[in-house]
Amino acid sequence: MAKKRANGEGSLRRKENGHWEIQIMDGFKSDGRRKIVSFTGKTQKEAREKRDEYLRKKAAGLLTGGDIRFDEWADLWFEHHRDNVKPTTQEHYRYTLRILKEHLGRRKLSEIKAMDIEELLRKLRKSGRSDSALAHCRGMLYQIFNKAVANDLILKNPVAFAEKMRKQPRKNKEVFTADEVRILLRELPEDKIGWSIRLMLCTGMRTQELLALEPRHIAQDGSSIVIEQAVVMEKGTGVIGTPKSYDSYRTIPIPEIARYCARNLRATDKKFIWEVGKVDQPCNPSHFRTQFRKALEQIEGVRVLTPHCCRHTYVSQLVALGVDIKTIQSIVGHADVDMTLYYAHAQESSRQDAIDRFDEVFSRKGRGTYGNVLDYLDHKKSS
C-alpha cells in the first residue's frame, strides 16, 4: 500500500518484486489528466535519489521530455512524416516501425542508449534479418531520435553514437539451371500460372509487373509486352502504381517459344490478366507466390525457388550466352536510374539477337550452339 509523504515528495510504495517506487504529480497532460512520474529503486534511498535528481534538473531547466515512451513518440513521428513519402514507402515504414516497437516499445526515450541500439541490431541479425533490413531499422531509429532531439525531448541522439554493424558477405542469388528451365518450359501446366511462369523465365519480368499487365499491354501476336505500371502494396492490399524506376518503363521482346503464352494470357475479358477476387483489382503478390510454389512442387527435377529467381535466371542465362550488359539492362529495366544513359544506346538489332539466342536454346527445335554453351557452364559449376 502506498505510503503518503509530505507535500511534493510523492507517494511511496513497495512493489511485488521488492523494489520501491515513488510517484509524484508533475503538472497535467494535454487531455487534462494528471501527469504522474514514477521513480523505482532496489531501496527507498535509490528511489528518492532518482526523484531528487529529476526535480533538480527540472528546477535548472535541464529536464527534457525523455519520460515519453518510444512507441508513443515513434507513432507521433510517423504521423507527421508519412505525408513526405510515397504510399509504397509508407508500407515499408510501417513494417520497420513494428519491428522497432516490438523491441523498444515501452522504454522511455531518455533510457535508450547507444549500447541498446547496438544490442537491438545484433538481435535482429541473429534472428536472420538482412543487412538491408538492419540498415532500414537503423535509419528509421536515427530519424525518430533526431526529431526527439529537435523537439527537446532528449539531449542527444543515441543512434549517432552506436557502432555500425559490419555487413555480411553477400549471398549469390539463386537461379534455375539451363536444364531446369528446359524442364519448366516443357512440364509446366498449360494454364494461367504455367503461361505466366514461362513468360517470366523468357522475359525477366518482375512479379509486380506481370500482375499489373492488362490485355492492352500485350501485342496481339504475343511478340512484345509494354511495361508501364506495376502492383504496389498499400496497407496490405495490391494496387496499381508506377514501375520500380524510370528505366523500368520499357517494351520487352518475347522469344517465339513463349509468344503463345502471351497470346493466351491476353485472351481475357477481365481488366487484368491476373485478376483474383475483386473485379478490376490486380492479384495480390502473395497469392501469386502461393500459386507459383504449388506449380513448381508438381514438377520433378526442379527446385522450388521464388518467382523473382526467374528474373535472375533470365539475366544469368543471357550473360552466359554472351549478350552484352547494355542490351540486358535495356530488356529487364535495370533499377539504377543513374545507368540510364549507359544502356539507353542498346540497338534494337542487338536486342532481337539476344531473343533469338534464347529462342534457339530453349525451343523444341533443338539446343544449338548456345545450348551447348549453357550445358558446359552448368557442368563446370557442379564439378
Secondary structure, DSSP 8 states (H G I E B T S, - for coil): --EE-STTT-EEEE-TTS-EEEEEEEEE-TTS-EEEEEEEESSHHHHHHHHHHHHHHHHTT---STTSBHHHHHHHHHHHHGGGS-HHHHHHHHHHHHHHHHHHTTSBGGG--HHHHHHHHHHHHHTT--HHHHHHHHHHHHHHHHHHHHTTSSSS-GGGGS---------------HHHHHHHHHHS-SSHHHHHHHHHHHH---HHHHHT--GGGB-TTSSEEEE--EEEEETTEEEEE--SSGGG-EEEE--HHHHHHHHHHH--SSSSSS--SSTT----HHHHHHHHHHHHHTSTT-----THHHHHHHHHHHHHTT--HHHHHHHHT-S-GGGHHHHTT--HHHHHHHHHHHHHHHSTT--HHHHHHHHHHHHHHH-
